[in-house]
Amino acid sequence: MSKEQFSKWDAADTLESEEDMLLYLNVAMEDPFAALIEAVLGDIARAKGAACIAEVSFHDARLRKAVEDAVRLIPDSTPA
């Protein structure tokens, strides 16, 4: 029996626009599990090519607000 081969998948590779990022974050925030929100924010930061979410420049005000709201849901976090 042969082993199946899987390629590595990264959500950041599929986030092509700020609208994609906003939708992705909004879905994650429907069930505000802190670890999930942290992972989604990391995916968004990587998709934007940023080393740190605080350094990301969002042109879409809705995405910026959603990120700020998501960061507030993470325990012991303060918005950048």
Secondary structure, 3 states (H helix, E strand, C coil): CCCCCCCCCCHHHHCCCHHHHHHHHHHHHCCCCHHHHHHHHHHHHHHCCCCCHHHCCCCCHHHHHHHHHHHHHCCCCCCC
